């Protein structure tokens, strides 16, 4: 299994309850296909720099999950078919390895 990150922008007209329900359904879809959600964040409403489908802002969601590579196509298709979603992007999560601090010679 690989680790993936997904940013999803949903319509701003959704109430907090509807956004919570959407996140719950997304997590259920991931679990149904053998994946596991490791992190989730509701990043809140943000303004766009330009209109997307005649909308000027959206509610941003972040999900980090582990799943099989073939599941990503299923997940993206489900998001594209959902009328609540304006945009979404799923990518492989990259681990950032911290470099040791350089030693300063005196």
C-alpha positions as CSV (number, residue, x, y, z in Angstrom):
1,X,0.0,0.0,0.0
2,X,1.1,3.5,-0.7
3,X,0.4,6.8,1.1
4,X,-1.7,9.4,-0.8
5,X,-2.8,12.9,-0.2
6,X,-6.0,14.4,-1.5
7,X,-7.2,18.0,-1.6
8,X,-10.9,18.3,-2.3
9,X,-12.8,21.6,-2.8
10,X,-16.5,21.3,-2.2
11,X,-19.3,23.9,-2.9
12,X,-19.4,26.7,-0.3
13,X,-23.2,26.4,0.0
14,X,-22.8,23.2,2.0
15,X,-23.5,23.4,5.8
16,X,-20.9,22.1,8.3
17,X,-23.1,19.0,8.8
18,X,-23.1,18.3,5.0
19,X,-19.3,18.8,4.8
20,X,-18.9,16.3,7.8
21,X,-21.2,13.8,6.0
22,X,-19.2,14.2,2.8
23,X,-15.9,13.5,4.7
24,X,-17.5,10.5,6.4
25,X,-18.6,9.0,3.1
26,X,-15.2,9.5,1.5
27,X,-13.6,7.8,4.5
28,X,-16.1,4.9,4.2
29,X,-15.2,4.5,0.5
30,X,-11.5,4.4,1.3
31,X,-12.1,1.8,4.1
32,X,-14.4,-0.3,1.8
33,X,-11.6,-0.8,-0.7
34,X,-9.1,-1.8,2.0
35,X,-7.5,1.5,2.7
36,X,-7.1,3.5,5.8
37,X,-7.3,7.3,6.5
38,X,-4.3,8.4,8.5
39,X,-5.1,12.1,8.6
40,X,-7.9,14.5,7.8
41,X,-8.2,18.3,8.0
42,X,-11.0,20.8,7.3
43,X,-9.1,23.8,6.0
44,X,-12.2,26.0,5.8
45,X,-13.6,28.3,3.2
46,X,-11.2,30.1,0.9
47,X,-11.6,32.6,-1.9
48,X,-10.5,31.6,-5.4
49,X,-8.3,33.8,-7.5
50,X,-10.7,33.2,-10.4
51,X,-14.1,31.7,-10.8
52,X,-14.5,27.9,-10.9
53,X,-17.9,26.9,-12.4
54,X,-19.2,30.4,-11.7
55,X,-18.3,30.1,-8.0
56,X,-15.9,32.5,-6.2
57,X,-15.0,30.4,-3.1
58,X,-15.0,26.9,-1.8
59,X,-14.5,24.7,1.3
60,X,-11.2,22.9,1.3
61,X,-10.6,19.4,2.7
62,X,-7.4,17.5,3.1
63,X,-7.2,13.7,3.4
64,X,-4.1,11.6,3.8
65,X,-4.7,7.8,3.4
66,X,-3.0,4.5,2.6
67,X,-4.4,2.5,-0.3
68,X,-3.6,0.3,-3.2
69,X,-2.6,2.2,-6.4
70,X,-5.6,0.9,-8.4
71,X,-7.9,2.5,-5.8
72,X,-6.9,6.0,-6.8
73,X,-8.8,5.8,-10.1
74,X,-11.9,4.6,-8.3
75,X,-11.6,7.4,-5.8
76,X,-11.0,10.1,-8.4
77,X,-14.0,8.8,-10.5
78,X,-16.3,8.9,-7.4
79,X,-15.2,12.5,-6.7
80,X,-15.8,13.6,-10.3
81,X,-19.3,12.2,-10.2
82,X,-20.2,13.9,-6.9
83,X,-22.1,17.1,-7.5
84,X,-20.8,18.6,-4.3
85,X,-17.2,18.6,-5.5
86,X,-15.8,21.5,-7.4
87,X,-12.2,20.3,-7.8
88,X,-10.0,17.5,-6.4
89,X,-6.5,16.3,-6.7
90,X,-4.9,13.1,-5.4
91,X,-1.2,12.5,-5.4
92,X,1.4,10.2,-3.8
93,X,2.6,11.6,-0.5
94,X,6.3,12.2,-0.4
95,X,8.3,11.9,2.7
96,X,10.6,14.8,3.4
97,X,13.8,13.7,5.0
98,X,15.4,16.4,7.1
99,X,19.0,17.1,6.4
100,X,21.3,17.4,9.4
101,X,22.4,21.0,10.3
102,X,25.8,21.9,8.8
103,X,28.7,22.0,11.3
104,X,30.2,25.4,11.6
105,X,33.9,25.4,12.0
106,X,35.4,27.9,14.4
